[in-house]
Amino acid sequence: MAPKTQVNLRLNSEAAEMARHAAETRHVNVNEYVEQLIRADNEKVYEIFLAGAKEILDDYSELINDIEAAADS
């Protein structure tokens, strides 16, 4: 398990209570809940990035191949 780093958050009272309630509902502490949210958000961003990269490679693969071929000659 990776070592933990302390990060302090300031939330308004409503958001803090929502976080406590959501964590309790999921049977985890608030730290674990926040970590899960961050991981889920990053996974979504990573999936979007990969989809965009695939689209670029699919759309421009012929051009990329032509450029690589020209560079090799």
mmCIF file of the N, C-alpha and C atoms, coordinates in Angstrom:
data_MODEL
# 
_entry.id   MODEL 
# 
loop_
_atom_site.group_PDB 
_atom_site.id 
_atom_site.type_symbol 
_atom_site.label_atom_id 
_atom_site.label_alt_id 
_atom_site.label_comp_id 
_atom_site.label_asym_id 
_atom_site.label_entity_id 
_atom_site.label_seq_id 
_atom_site.pdbx_PDB_ins_code 
_atom_site.Cartn_x 
_atom_site.Cartn_y 
_atom_site.Cartn_z 
_atom_site.occupancy 
_atom_site.B_iso_or_equiv 
_atom_site.pdbx_formal_charge 
_atom_site.auth_seq_id 
_atom_site.auth_comp_id 
_atom_site.auth_asym_id 
_atom_site.auth_atom_id 
_atom_site.pdbx_PDB_model_num 
ATOM 1   N N  . MET A 1 1  ? 0.842   -1.183 0.000   1.00 0.00 ? 1  MET A N  1 
ATOM 2   C CA . MET A 1 1  ? 0.000   0.000  0.000   1.00 0.00 ? 1  MET A CA 1 
ATOM 3   C C  . MET A 1 1  ? 0.885   1.244  0.000   1.00 0.00 ? 1  MET A C  1 
ATOM 4   N N  . ALA A 1 2  ? 0.544   2.199  -0.827  1.00 0.00 ? 2  ALA A N  1 
ATOM 5   C CA . ALA A 1 2  ? 1.319   3.430  -0.924  1.00 0.00 ? 2  ALA A CA 1 
ATOM 6   C C  . ALA A 1 2  ? 1.154   4.246  0.357   1.00 0.00 ? 2  ALA A C  1 
ATOM 7   N N  . PRO A 1 3  ? 2.204   4.974  0.735   1.00 0.00 ? 3  PRO A N  1 
ATOM 8   C CA . PRO A 1 3  ? 2.085   5.814  1.929   1.00 0.00 ? 3  PRO A CA 1 
ATOM 9   C C  . PRO A 1 3  ? 1.064   6.916  1.689   1.00 0.00 ? 3  PRO A C  1 
ATOM 10  N N  . LYS A 1 4  ? 0.431   7.344  2.753   1.00 0.00 ? 4  LYS A N  1 
ATOM 11  C CA . LYS A 1 4  ? -0.596  8.382  2.663   1.00 0.00 ? 4  LYS A CA 1 
ATOM 12  C C  . LYS A 1 4  ? 0.023   9.756  2.889   1.00 0.00 ? 4  LYS A C  1 
ATOM 13  N N  . THR A 1 5  ? -0.508  10.750 2.192   1.00 0.00 ? 5  THR A N  1 
ATOM 14  C CA . THR A 1 5  ? -0.109  12.135 2.360   1.00 0.00 ? 5  THR A CA 1 
ATOM 15  C C  . THR A 1 5  ? -1.308  12.904 2.885   1.00 0.00 ? 5  THR A C  1 
ATOM 16  N N  . GLN A 1 6  ? -1.073  13.730 3.869   1.00 0.00 ? 6  GLN A N  1 
ATOM 17  C CA . GLN A 1 6  ? -2.172  14.490 4.454   1.00 0.00 ? 6  GLN A CA 1 
ATOM 18  C C  . GLN A 1 6  ? -2.491  15.700 3.597   1.00 0.00 ? 6  GLN A C  1 
ATOM 19  N N  . VAL A 1 7  ? -3.783  15.897 3.335   1.00 0.00 ? 7  VAL A N  1 
ATOM 20  C CA . VAL A 1 7  ? -4.293  17.056 2.609   1.00 0.00 ? 7  VAL A CA 1 
ATOM 21  C C  . VAL A 1 7  ? -5.464  17.589 3.410   1.00 0.00 ? 7  VAL A C  1 
ATOM 22  N N  . ASN A 1 8  ? -5.477  18.877 3.631   1.00 0.00 ? 8  ASN A N  1 
ATOM 23  C CA . ASN A 1 8  ? -6.581  19.488 4.380   1.00 0.00 ? 8  ASN A CA 1 
ATOM 24  C C  . ASN A 1 8  ? -7.573  20.110 3.412   1.00 0.00 ? 8  ASN A C  1 
ATOM 25  N N  . LEU A 1 9  ? -8.849  19.874 3.646   1.00 0.00 ? 9  LEU A N  1 
ATOM 26  C CA . LEU A 1 9  ? -9.908  20.450 2.823   1.00 0.00 ? 9  LEU A CA 1 
ATOM 27  C C  . LEU A 1 9  ? -10.760 21.368 3.671   1.00 0.00 ? 9  LEU A C  1 
ATOM 28  N N  . ARG A 1 10 ? -11.229 22.424 3.078   1.00 0.00 ? 10 ARG A N  1 
ATOM 29  C CA . ARG A 1 10 ? -12.193 23.299 3.752   1.00 0.00 ? 10 ARG A CA 1 
ATOM 30  C C  . ARG A 1 10 ? -13.484 23.219 2.958   1.00 0.00 ? 10 ARG A C  1 
ATOM 31  N N  . LEU A 1 11 ? -14.537 22.761 3.609   1.00 0.00 ? 11 LEU A N  1 
ATOM 32  C CA . LEU A 1 11 ? -15.850 22.636 2.975   1.00 0.00 ? 11 LEU A CA 1 
ATOM 33  C C  . LEU A 1 11 ? -16.845 23.449 3.768   1.00 0.00 ? 11 LEU A C  1 
ATOM 34  N N  . ASN A 1 12 ? -17.867 23.951 3.081   1.00 0.00 ? 12 ASN A N  1 
ATOM 35  C CA . ASN A 1 12 ? -18.917 24.588 3.857   1.00 0.00 ? 12 ASN A CA 1 
ATOM 36  C C  . ASN A 1 12 ? -19.655 23.496 4.625   1.00 0.00 ? 12 ASN A C  1 
ATOM 37  N N  . SER A 1 13 ? -20.409 23.872 5.621   1.00 0.00 ? 13 SER A N  1 
ATOM 38  C CA . SER A 1 13 ? -21.019 22.881 6.516   1.00 0.00 ? 13 SER A CA 1 
ATOM 39  C C  . SER A 1 13 ? -21.954 21.927 5.774   1.00 0.00 ? 13 SER A C  1 
ATOM 40  N N  . GLU A 1 14 ? -22.658 22.420 4.777   1.00 0.00 ? 14 GLU A N  1 
ATOM 41  C CA . GLU A 1 14 ? -23.569 21.561 4.012   1.00 0.00 ? 14 GLU A CA 1 
ATOM 42  C C  . GLU A 1 14 ? -22.797 20.495 3.232   1.00 0.00 ? 14 GLU A C  1 
ATOM 43  N N  . ALA A 1 15 ? -21.729 20.910 2.561   1.00 0.00 ? 15 ALA A N  1 
ATOM 44  C CA . ALA A 1 15 ? -20.922 19.958 1.797   1.00 0.00 ? 15 ALA A CA 1 
ATOM 45  C C  . ALA A 1 15 ? -20.241 18.955 2.723   1.00 0.00 ? 15 ALA A C  1 
ATOM 46  N N  . ALA A 1 16 ? -19.771 19.411 3.875   1.00 0.00 ? 16 ALA A N  1 
ATOM 47  C CA . ALA A 1 16 ? -19.131 18.507 4.837   1.00 0.00 ? 16 ALA A CA 1 
ATOM 48  C C  . ALA A 1 16 ? -20.124 17.462 5.332   1.00 0.00 ? 16 ALA A C  1 
ATOM 49  N N  . GLU A 1 17 ? -21.332 17.885 5.609   1.00 0.00 ? 17 GLU A N  1 
ATOM 50  C CA . GLU A 1 17 ? -22.352 16.932 6.072   1.00 0.00 ? 17 GLU A CA 1 
ATOM 51  C C  . GLU A 1 17 ? -22.720 15.960 4.958   1.00 0.00 ? 17 GLU A C  1 
ATOM 52  N N  . MET A 1 18 ? -22.803 16.448 3.741   1.00 0.00 ? 18 MET A N  1 
ATOM 53  C CA . MET A 1 18 ? -23.081 15.557 2.605   1.00 0.00 ? 18 MET A CA 1 
ATOM 54  C C  . MET A 1 18 ? -21.976 14.521 2.449   1.00 0.00 ? 18 MET A C  1 
ATOM 55  N N  . ALA A 1 19 ? -20.728 14.951 2.616   1.00 0.00 ? 19 ALA A N  1 
ATOM 56  C CA . ALA A 1 19 ? -19.595 14.024 2.504   1.00 0.00 ? 19 ALA A CA 1 
ATOM 57  C C  . ALA A 1 19 ? -19.658 12.974 3.613   1.00 0.00 ? 19 ALA A C  1 
ATOM 58  N N  . ARG A 1 20 ? -19.941 13.406 4.840   1.00 0.00 ? 20 ARG A N  1 
ATOM 59  C CA . ARG A 1 20 ? -20.055 12.454 5.955   1.00 0.00 ? 20 ARG A CA 1 
ATOM 60  C C  . ARG A 1 20 ? -21.163 11.443 5.703   1.00 0.00 ? 20 ARG A C  1 
ATOM 61  N N  . HIS A 1 21 ? -22.288 11.937 5.252   1.00 0.00 ? 21 HIS A N  1 
ATOM 62  C CA . HIS A 1 21 ? -23.435 11.059 5.002   1.00 0.00 ? 21 HIS A CA 1 
ATOM 63  C C  . HIS A 1 21 ? -23.134 10.068 3.867   1.00 0.00 ? 21 HIS A C  1 
ATOM 64  N N  . ALA A 1 22 ? -22.553 10.563 2.788   1.00 0.00 ? 22 ALA A N  1 
ATOM 65  C CA . ALA A 1 22 ? -22.229 9.702  1.652   1.00 0.00 ? 22 ALA A CA 1 
ATOM 66  C C  . ALA A 1 22 ? -21.209 8.638  2.056   1.00 0.00 ? 22 ALA A C  1 
ATOM 67  N N  . ALA A 1 23 ? -20.219 9.030  2.843   1.00 0.00 ? 23 ALA A N  1 
ATOM 68  C CA . ALA A 1 23 ? -19.214 8.071  3.302   1.00 0.00 ? 23 ALA A CA 1 
ATOM 69  C C  . ALA A 1 23 ? -19.853 7.023  4.206   1.00 0.00 ? 23 ALA A C  1 
ATOM 70  N N  . GLU A 1 24 ? -20.690 7.466  5.116   1.00 0.00 ? 24 GLU A N  1 
ATOM 71  C CA . GLU A 1 24 ? -21.365 6.534  6.031   1.00 0.00 ? 24 GLU A CA 1 
ATOM 72  C C  . GLU A 1 24 ? -22.236 5.554  5.250   1.00 0.00 ? 24 GLU A C  1 
ATOM 73  N N  . THR A 1 25 ? -22.951 6.040  4.258   1.00 0.00 ? 25 THR A N  1 
ATOM 74  C CA . THR A 1 25 ? -23.806 5.188  3.434   1.00 0.00 ? 25 THR A CA 1 
ATOM 75  C C  . THR A 1 25 ? -22.983 4.109  2.734   1.00 0.00 ? 25 THR A C  1 
ATOM 76  N N  . ARG A 1 26 ? -21.755 4.454  2.355   1.00 0.00 ? 26 ARG A N  1 
ATOM 77  C CA . ARG A 1 26 ? -20.877 3.519  1.638   1.00 0.00 ? 26 ARG A CA 1 
ATOM 78  C C  . ARG A 1 26 ? -19.994 2.702  2.585   1.00 0.00 ? 26 ARG A C  1 
ATOM 79  N N  . HIS A 1 27 ? -20.171 2.928  3.884   1.00 0.00 ? 27 HIS A N  1 
ATOM 80  C CA . HIS A 1 27 ? -19.412 2.207  4.917   1.00 0.00 ? 27 HIS A CA 1 
ATOM 81  C C  . HIS A 1 27 ? -17.908 2.436  4.803   1.00 0.00 ? 27 HIS A C  1 
ATOM 82  N N  . VAL A 1 28 ? -17.530 3.673  4.499   1.00 0.00 ? 28 VAL A N  1 
ATOM 83  C CA . VAL A 1 28 ? -16.124 4.075  4.477   1.00 0.00 ? 28 VAL A CA 1 
ATOM 84  C C  . VAL A 1 28 ? -15.999 5.384  5.241   1.00 0.00 ? 28 VAL A C  1 
ATOM 85  N N  . ASN A 1 29 ? -14.770 5.758  5.571   1.00 0.00 ? 29 ASN A N  1 
ATOM 86  C CA . ASN A 1 29 ? -14.608 7.063  6.218   1.00 0.00 ? 29 ASN A CA 1 
ATOM 87  C C  . ASN A 1 29 ? -14.540 8.149  5.141   1.00 0.00 ? 29 ASN A C  1 
ATOM 88  N N  . VAL A 1 30 ? -14.593 9.394  5.568   1.00 0.00 ? 30 VAL A N  1 
ATOM 89  C CA . VAL A 1 30 ? -14.626 10.513 4.621   1.00 0.00 ? 30 VAL A CA 1 
ATOM 90  C C  . VAL A 1 30 ? -13.359 10.534 3.772   1.00 0.00 ? 30 VAL A C  1 
ATOM 91  N N  . ASN A 1 31 ? -12.213 10.210 4.363   1.00 0.00 ? 31 ASN A N  1 
ATOM 92  C CA . ASN A 1 31 ? -10.968 10.182 3.591   1.00 0.00 ? 31 ASN A CA 1 
ATOM 93  C C  . ASN A 1 31 ? -11.072 9.197  2.435   1.00 0.00 ? 31 ASN A C  1 
ATOM 94  N N  . GLU A 1 32 ? -11.547 8.000  2.717   1.00 0.00 ? 32 GLU A N  1 
ATOM 95  C CA . GLU A 1 32 ? -11.683 6.991  1.661   1.00 0.00 ? 32 GLU A CA 1 
ATOM 96  C C  . GLU A 1 32 ? -12.696 7.439  0.608   1.00 0.00 ? 32 GLU A C  1 
ATOM 97  N N  . TYR A 1 33 ? -13.781 8.055  1.054   1.00 0.00 ? 33 TYR A N  1 
ATOM 98  C CA . TYR A 1 33 ? -14.804 8.536  0.122   1.00 0.00 ? 33 TYR A CA 1 
ATOM 99  C C  . TYR A 1 33 ? -14.218 9.578  -0.832  1.00 0.00 ? 33 TYR A C  1 
ATOM 100 N N  . VAL A 1 34 ? -13.487 10.535 -0.296  1.00 0.00 ? 34 VAL A N  1 
ATOM 101 C CA . VAL A 1 34 ? -12.879 11.574 -1.136  1.00 0.00 ? 34 VAL A CA 1 
ATOM 102 C C  . VAL A 1 34 ? -11.870 10.951 -2.095  1.00 0.00 ? 34 VAL A C  1 
ATOM 103 N N  . GLU A 1 35 ? -11.078 9.988  -1.604  1.00 0.00 ? 35 GLU A N  1 
ATOM 104 C CA . GLU A 1 35 ? -10.113 9.312  -2.468  1.00 0.00 ? 35 GLU A CA 1 
ATOM 105 C C  . GLU A 1 35 ? -10.827 8.589  -3.612  1.00 0.00 ? 35 GLU A C  1 
ATOM 106 N N  . GLN A 1 36 ? -11.942 7.938  -3.317  1.00 0.00 ? 36 GLN A N  1 
ATOM 107 C CA . GLN A 1 36 ? -12.718 7.247  -4.349  1.00 0.00 ? 36 GLN A CA 1 
ATOM 108 C C  . GLN A 1 36 ? -13.241 8.236  -5.393  1.00 0.00 ? 36 GLN A C  1 
ATOM 109 N N  . LEU A 1 37 ? -13.725 9.384  -4.934  1.00 0.00 ? 37 LEU A N  1 
ATOM 110 C CA . LEU A 1 37 ? -14.220 10.402 -5.865  1.00 0.00 ? 37 LEU A CA 1 
ATOM 111 C C  . LEU A 1 37 ? -13.112 10.888 -6.790  1.00 0.00 ? 37 LEU A C  1 
ATOM 112 N N  . ILE A 1 38 ? -11.937 11.133 -6.218  1.00 0.00 ? 38 ILE A N  1 
ATOM 113 C CA . ILE A 1 38 ? -10.813 11.619 -7.021  1.00 0.00 ? 38 ILE A CA 1 
ATOM 114 C C  . ILE A 1 38 ? -10.389 10.560 -8.042  1.00 0.00 ? 38 ILE A C  1 
ATOM 115 N N  . ARG A 1 39 ? -10.286 9.320  -7.594  1.00 0.00 ? 39 ARG A N  1 
ATOM 116 C CA . ARG A 1 39 ? -9.899  8.243  -8.517  1.00 0.00 ? 39 ARG A CA 1 
ATOM 117 C C  . ARG A 1 39 ? -10.924 8.087  -9.644  1.00 0.00 ? 39 ARG A C  1 
ATOM 118 N N  . ALA A 1 40 ? -12.200 8.111  -9.303  1.00 0.00 ? 40 ALA A N  1 
ATOM 119 C CA . ALA A 1 40 ? -13.250 7.964  -10.320 1.00 0.00 ? 40 ALA A CA 1 
ATOM 120 C C  . ALA A 1 40 ? -13.188 9.115  -11.326 1.00 0.00 ? 40 ALA A C  1 
ATOM 121 N N  . ASP A 1 41 ? -12.964 10.334 -10.833 1.00 0.00 ? 41 ASP A N  1 
ATOM 122 C CA . ASP A 1 41 ? -12.879 11.490 -11.716 1.00 0.00 ? 41 ASP A CA 1 
ATOM 123 C C  . ASP A 1 41 ? -11.684 11.360 -12.651 1.00 0.00 ? 41 ASP A C  1 
ATOM 124 N N  . ASN A 1 42 ? -10.543 10.953 -12.113 1.00 0.00 ? 42 ASN A N  1 
ATOM 125 C CA . ASN A 1 42 ? -9.338  10.790 -12.936 1.00 0.00 ? 42 ASN A CA 1 
ATOM 126 C C  . ASN A 1 42 ? -9.506  9.676  -13.948 1.00 0.00 ? 42 ASN A C  1 
ATOM 127 N N  . GLU A 1 43 ? -10.180 8.612  -13.584 1.00 0.00 ? 43 GLU A N  1 
ATOM 128 C CA . GLU A 1 43 ? -10.422 7.524  -14.530 1.00 0.00 ? 43 GLU A CA 1 
ATOM 129 C C  . GLU A 1 43 ? -11.271 7.998  -15.695 1.00 0.00 ? 43 GLU A C  1 
ATOM 130 N N  . LYS A 1 44 ? -12.279 8.828  -15.413 1.00 0.00 ? 44 LYS A N  1 
ATOM 131 C CA . LYS A 1 44 ? -13.114 9.372  -16.485 1.00 0.00 ? 44 LYS A CA 1 
ATOM 132 C C  . LYS A 1 44 ? -12.286 10.239 -17.426 1.00 0.00 ? 44 LYS A C  1 
ATOM 133 N N  . VAL A 1 45 ? -11.449 11.110 -16.854 1.00 0.00 ? 45 VAL A N  1 
ATOM 134 C CA . VAL A 1 45 ? -10.605 11.985 -17.671 1.00 0.00 ? 45 VAL A CA 1 
ATOM 135 C C  . VAL A 1 45 ? -9.665  11.140 -18.527 1.00 0.00 ? 45 VAL A C  1 
ATOM 136 N N  . TYR A 1 46 ? -9.079  10.087 -17.954 1.00 0.00 ? 46 TYR A N  1 
ATOM 137 C CA . TYR A 1 46 ? -8.169  9.208  -18.677 1.00 0.00 ? 46 TYR A CA 1 
ATOM 138 C C  . TYR A 1 46 ? -8.899  8.515  -19.829 1.00 0.00 ? 46 TYR A C  1 
ATOM 139 N N  . GLU A 1 47 ? -10.118 8.039  -19.580 1.00 0.00 ? 47 GLU A N  1 
ATOM 140 C CA . GLU A 1 47 ? -10.903 7.391  -20.637 1.00 0.00 ? 47 GLU A CA 1 
ATOM 141 C C  . GLU A 1 47 ? -11.217 8.365  -21.766 1.00 0.00 ? 47 GLU A C  1 
ATOM 142 N N  . ILE A 1 48 ? -11.560 9.592  -21.424 1.00 0.00 ? 48 ILE A N  1 
ATOM 143 C CA . ILE A 1 48 ? -11.838 10.611 -22.438 1.00 0.00 ? 48 ILE A CA 1 
ATOM 144 C C  . ILE A 1 48 ? -10.578 10.901 -23.251 1.00 0.00 ? 48 ILE A C  1 
ATOM 145 N N  . PHE A 1 49 ? -9.431  11.002 -22.560 1.00 0.00 ? 49 PHE A N  1 
ATOM 146 C CA . PHE A 1 49 ? -8.165  11.232 -23.252 1.00 0.00 ? 49 PHE A CA 1 
ATOM 147 C C  . PHE A 1 49 ? -7.866  10.096 -24.225 1.00 0.00 ? 49 PHE A C  1 
ATOM 148 N N  . LEU A 1 50 ? -8.008  8.854  -23.757 1.00 0.00 ? 50 LEU A N  1 
ATOM 149 C CA . LEU A 1 50 ? -7.725  7.713  -24.628 1.00 0.00 ? 50 LEU A CA 1 
ATOM 150 C C  . LEU A 1 50 ? -8.660  7.674  -25.826 1.00 0.00 ? 50 LEU A C  1 
ATOM 151 N N  . ALA A 1 51 ? -9.929  7.982  -25.614 1.00 0.00 ? 51 ALA A N  1 
ATOM 152 C CA . ALA A 1 51 ? -10.889 8.002  -26.722 1.00 0.00 ? 51 ALA A CA 1 
ATOM 153 C C  . ALA A 1 51 ? -10.492 9.076  -27.743 1.00 0.00 ? 51 ALA A C  1 
ATOM 154 N N  . GLY A 1 52 ? -10.061 10.234 -27.257 1.00 0.00 ? 52 GLY A N  1 
ATOM 155 C CA . GLY A 1 52 ? -9.627  11.299 -28.158 1.00 0.00 ? 52 GLY A CA 1 
ATOM 156 C C  . GLY A 1 52 ? -8.375  10.914 -28.929 1.00 0.00 ? 52 GLY A C  1 
ATOM 157 N N  . ALA A 1 53 ? -7.431  10.288 -28.235 1.00 0.00 ? 53 ALA A N  1 
ATOM 158 C CA . ALA A 1 53 ? -6.210  9.848  -28.895 1.00 0.00 ? 53 ALA A CA 1 
ATOM 159 C C  . ALA A 1 53 ? -6.519  8.804  -29.959 1.00 0.00 ? 53 ALA A C  1 
ATOM 160 N N  . LYS A 1 54 ? -7.411  7.877  -29.644 1.00 0.00 ? 54 LYS A N  1 
ATOM 161 C CA . LYS A 1 54 ? -7.799  6.847  -30.622 1.00 0.00 ? 54 LYS A CA 1 
ATOM 162 C C  . LYS A 1 54 ? -8.453  7.487  -31.830 1.00 0.00 ? 54 LYS A C  1 
ATOM 163 N N  . GLU A 1 55 ? -9.317  8.452  -31.593 1.00 0.00 ? 55 GLU A N  1 
ATOM 164 C CA . GLU A 1 55 ? -9.998  9.131  -32.700 1.00 0.00 ? 55 GLU A CA 1 
ATOM 165 C C  . GLU A 1 55 ? -8.988  9.827  -33.611 1.00 0.00 ? 55 GLU A C  1 
ATOM 166 N N  . ILE A 1 56 ? -8.008  10.488 -33.009 1.00 0.00 ? 56 ILE A N  1 
ATOM 167 C CA . ILE A 1 56 ? -6.979  11.165 -33.809 1.00 0.00 ? 56 ILE A CA 1 
ATOM 168 C C  . ILE A 1 56 ? -6.187  10.146 -34.613 1.00 0.00 ? 56 ILE A C  1 
ATOM 169 N N  . LEU A 1 57 ? -5.780  9.056  -33.958 1.00 0.00 ? 57 LEU A N  1 
ATOM 170 C CA . LEU A 1 57 ? -5.017  8.034  -34.677 1.00 0.00 ? 57 LEU A CA 1 
ATOM 171 C C  . LEU A 1 57 ? -5.838  7.400  -35.792 1.00 0.00 ? 57 LEU A C  1 
ATOM 172 N N  . ASP A 1 58 ? -7.128  7.165  -35.525 1.00 0.00 ? 58 ASP A N  1 
ATOM 173 C CA . ASP A 1 58 ? -7.990  6.593  -36.557 1.00 0.00 ? 58 ASP A CA 1 
ATOM 174 C C  . ASP A 1 58 ? -8.174  7.559  -37.721 1.00 0.00 ? 58 ASP A C  1 
ATOM 175 N N  . ASP A 1 59 ? -8.401  8.838  -37.403 1.00 0.00 ? 59 ASP A N  1 
ATOM 176 C CA . ASP A 1 59 ? -8.680  9.826  -38.447 1.00 0.00 ? 59 ASP A CA 1 
ATOM 177 C C  . ASP A 1 59 ? -7.438  10.214 -39.249 1.00 0.00 ? 59 ASP A C  1 
ATOM 178 N N  . TYR A 1 60 ? -6.278  10.185 -38.599 1.00 0.00 ? 60 TYR A N  1 
ATOM 179 C CA . TYR A 1 60 ? -5.074  10.686 -39.245 1.00 0.00 ? 60 TYR A CA 1 
ATOM 180 C C  . TYR A 1 60 ? -3.995  9.621  -39.427 1.00 0.00 ? 60 TYR A C  1 
ATOM 181 N N  . SER A 1 61 ? -4.356  8.360  -39.295 1.00 0.00 ? 61 SER A N  1 
ATOM 182 C CA . SER A 1 61 ? -3.335  7.297  -39.395 1.00 0.00 ? 61 SER A CA 1 
ATOM 183 C C  . SER A 1 61 ? -2.651  7.294  -40.750 1.00 0.00 ? 61 SER A C  1 
ATOM 184 N N  . GLU A 1 62 ? -3.402  7.522  -41.802 1.00 0.00 ? 62 GLU A N  1 
ATOM 185 C CA . GLU A 1 62 ? -2.806  7.525  -43.142 1.00 0.00 ? 62 GLU A CA 1 
ATOM 186 C C  . GLU A 1 62 ? -1.809  8.671  -43.269 1.00 0.00 ? 62 GLU A C  1 
ATOM 187 N N  . LEU A 1 63 ? -2.179  9.837  -42.786 1.00 0.00 ? 63 LEU A N  1 
ATOM 188 C CA . LEU A 1 63 ? -1.279  10.992 -42.829 1.00 0.00 ? 63 LEU A CA 1 
ATOM 189 C C  . LEU A 1 63 ? -0.031  10.724 -41.986 1.00 0.00 ? 63 LEU A C  1 
ATOM 190 N N  . ILE A 1 64 ? -0.211  10.150 -40.805 1.00 0.00 ? 64 ILE A N  1 
ATOM 191 C CA . ILE A 1 64 ? 0.924   9.832  -39.940 1.00 0.00 ? 64 ILE A CA 1 
ATOM 192 C C  . ILE A 1 64 ? 1.857   8.839  -40.630 1.00 0.00 ? 64 ILE A C  1 
ATOM 193 N N  . ASN A 1 65 ? 1.289   7.828  -41.258 1.00 0.00 ? 65 ASN A N  1 
ATOM 194 C CA . ASN A 1 65 ? 2.094   6.832  -41.980 1.00 0.00 ? 65 ASN A CA 1 
ATOM 195 C C  . ASN A 1 65 ? 2.866   7.492  -43.132 1.00 0.00 ? 65 ASN A C  1 
ATOM 196 N N  . ASP A 1 66 ? 2.200   8.389  -43.846 1.00 0.00 ? 66 ASP A N  1 
ATOM 197 C CA . ASP A 1 66 ? 2.861   9.088  -44.957 1.00 0.00 ? 66 ASP A CA 1 
ATOM 198 C C  . ASP A 1 66 ? 4.027   9.936  -44.433 1.00 0.00 ? 66 ASP A C  1 
ATOM 199 N N  . ILE A 1 67 ? 3.837   10.621 -43.333 1.00 0.00 ? 67 ILE A N  1 
ATOM 200 C CA . ILE A 1 67 ? 4.892   11.463 -42.752 1.00 0.00 ? 67 ILE A CA 1 
ATOM 201 C C  . ILE A 1 67 ? 6.060   10.594 -42.297 1.00 0.00 ? 67 ILE A C  1 
ATOM 202 N N  . GLU A 1 68 ? 5.744   9.468  -41.639 1.00 0.00 ? 68 GLU A N  1 
ATOM 203 C CA . GLU A 1 68 ? 6.814   8.561  -41.190 1.00 0.00 ? 68 GLU A CA 1 
ATOM 204 C C  . GLU A 1 68 ? 7.570   7.983  -42.389 1.00 0.00 ? 68 GLU A C  1 
ATOM 205 N N  . ALA A 1 69 ? 6.858   7.630  -43.444 1.00 0.00 ? 69 ALA A N  1 
ATOM 206 C CA . ALA A 1 69 ? 7.499   7.077  -44.640 1.00 0.00 ? 69 ALA A CA 1 
ATOM 207 C C  . ALA A 1 69 ? 8.410   8.114  -45.298 1.00 0.00 ? 69 ALA A C  1 
ATOM 208 N N  . ALA A 1 70 ? 7.939   9.376  -45.344 1.00 0.00 ? 70 ALA A N  1 
ATOM 209 C CA . ALA A 1 70 ? 8.747   10.437 -45.932 1.00 0.00 ? 70 ALA A CA 1 
ATOM 210 C C  . ALA A 1 70 ? 9.988   10.698 -45.084 1.00 0.00 ? 70 ALA A C  1 
ATOM 211 N N  . ALA A 1 71 ? 9.866   10.586 -43.778 1.00 0.00 ? 71 ALA A N  1 
ATOM 212 C CA . ALA A 1 71 ? 11.011  10.818 -42.891 1.00 0.00 ? 71 ALA A CA 1 
ATOM 213 C C  . ALA A 1 71 ? 12.050  9.715  -43.023 1.00 0.00 ? 71 ALA A C  1 
ATOM 214 N N  . ASP A 1 72 ? 11.585  8.501  -43.340 1.00 0.00 ? 72 ASP A N  1 
ATOM 215 C CA . ASP A 1 72 ? 12.491  7.347  -43.465 1.00 0.00 ? 72 ASP A CA 1 
ATOM 216 C C  . ASP A 1 72 ? 13.223  7.332  -44.797 1.00 0.00 ? 72 ASP A C  1 
ATOM 217 N N  . SER A 1 73 ? 12.698  8.094  -45.801 1.00 0.00 ? 73 SER A N  1 
ATOM 218 C CA . SER A 1 73 ? 13.351  8.052  -47.109 1.00 0.00 ? 73 SER A CA 1 
ATOM 219 C C  . SER A 1 73 ? 14.360  9.148  -47.294 1.00 0.00 ? 73 SER A C  1 
# 
